[in-house]
């Protein structure tokens, strides 16, 4: 009887292992902190992007769906600004945030910015139309994070369901140097004058 009990417990254990593998695959789940070596955990724990982090290698659209731009590649070897707005054509974004960067485009360039890009959780057609209305061409690149992938990777999601119907991006701006985030500002601190002052 004791032997049968041991066998039964063994079968239950093996069944449990098989079930876990069916969910997660056969990889070993071992956490790995910064500066360590060894197998990496495949579970991603989201946190807000921090100064010193590298931009994630994620594609967004520019111009129209399917015309992809890799954000990490866009800022590779360059200094620039990536700023995000909750929505194209929304009041504060259209009256102050985007216009401020367009107005300060030459000053930002003089301060060392080689790329200035605006990103929002909108589709590429909307971002293109907004850029045309604001006369952003040649000054600010209009990037569409239509699937919210970049916003999620940076943990900058904003639940705007009550007003805009879905998850959008927080209002923020990042100064980027060769793909690394050197400064992050949110809210009103993310407007062009504040970021320009930080670059000088």
SULWO-V920893 format. One record per residue. N is the residue number from 1. RES is the residue in one small letter. PSI is psi as a letter, one per 40 degrees, with the letter a starting at -180 (none if undefined). Layout:
N_RES_PSI / N_RES_PSI
//
This chain:
1_x_d / 2_x_d / 3_x_d / 4_x_d / 5_x_d / 6_x_d / 7_x_d / 8_x_d / 9_x_d / 10_x_d / 11_x_d / 12_x_d / 13_x_d / 14_x_d / 15_x_d / 16_x_d / 17_x_d / 18_x_d / 19_x_d / 20_x_d / 21_x_d / 22_x_d / 23_x_d / 24_x_e / 25_x_a / 26_x_e / 27_x_i / 28_x_h / 29_x_g / 30_x_h / 31_x_i / 32_x_h / 33_x_i / 34_x_h / 35_x_e / 36_x_i / 37_x_i / 38_x_i / 39_x_i / 40_x_i / 41_x_h / 42_x_e / 43_x_h / 44_x_h / 45_x_h / 46_x_i / 47_x_i / 48_x_i / 49_x_i / 50_x_i / 51_x_h / 52_x_e / 53_x_i / 54_x_i / 55_x_i / 56_x_i / 57_x_g / 58_x_i / 59_x_h / 60_x_i / 61_x_i / 62_x_h / 63_x_d / 64_x_i / 65_x_h / 66_x_e / 67_x_g / 68_x_i / 69_x_h / 70_x_h / 71_x_d / 72_x_d / 73_x_d / 74_x_d / 75_x_e / 76_x_h / 77_x_e / 78_x_i / 79_x_i / 80_x_a / 81_x_h / 82_x_h / 83_x_i / 84_x_i / 85_x_i / 86_x_d / 87_x_h / 88_x_i / 89_x_e / 90_x_i / 91_x_c / 92_x_d / 93_x_d / 94_x_d / 95_x_d / 96_x_d / 97_x_c / 98_x_d / 99_x_d / 100_x_d / 101_x_d / 102_x_d / 103_x_d / 104_x_e / 105_x_d / 106_x_d / 107_x_d / 108_x_d / 109_x_d / 110_x_d / 111_x_e / 112_x_e / 113_x_h / 114_x_d / 115_x_h / 116_x_h / 117_x_h / 118_x_h / 119_x_i / 120_x_i / 121_x_g / 122_x_i / 123_x_i / 124_x_d / 125_x_d / 126_x_d / 127_x_d / 128_x_d / 129_x_d / 130_x_d / 131_x_d / 132_x_d / 133_x_d / 134_x_e / 135_x_f / 136_x_e / 137_x_h / 138_x_e / 139_x_d / 140_x_h / 141_x_h / 142_x_h / 143_x_h / 144_x_h / 145_x_g / 146_x_d / 147_x_e / 148_x_e / 149_x_d / 150_x_d / 151_x_d / 152_x_d / 153_x_d / 154_x_e / 155_x_f / 156_x_f / 157_x_i / 158_x_h / 159_x_g / 160_x_f / 161_x_d / 162_x_d / 163_x_d / 164_x_e / 165_x_e / 166_x_a / 167_x_h / 168_x_a / 169_x_i / 170_x_i / 171_x_h / 172_x_i / 173_x_i / 174_x_h / 175_x_h / 176_x_h / 177_x_h / 178_x_f / 179_x_e / 180_x_i / 181_x_h / 182_x_d / 183_x_i / 184_x_h / 185_x_i / 186_x_i / 187_x_a / 188_x_d / 189_x_e / 190_x_e / 191_x_i / 192_x_d / 193_x_d / 194_x_d / 195_x_d / 196_x_d / 197_x_d / 198_x_d / 199_x_e / 200_x_none
//
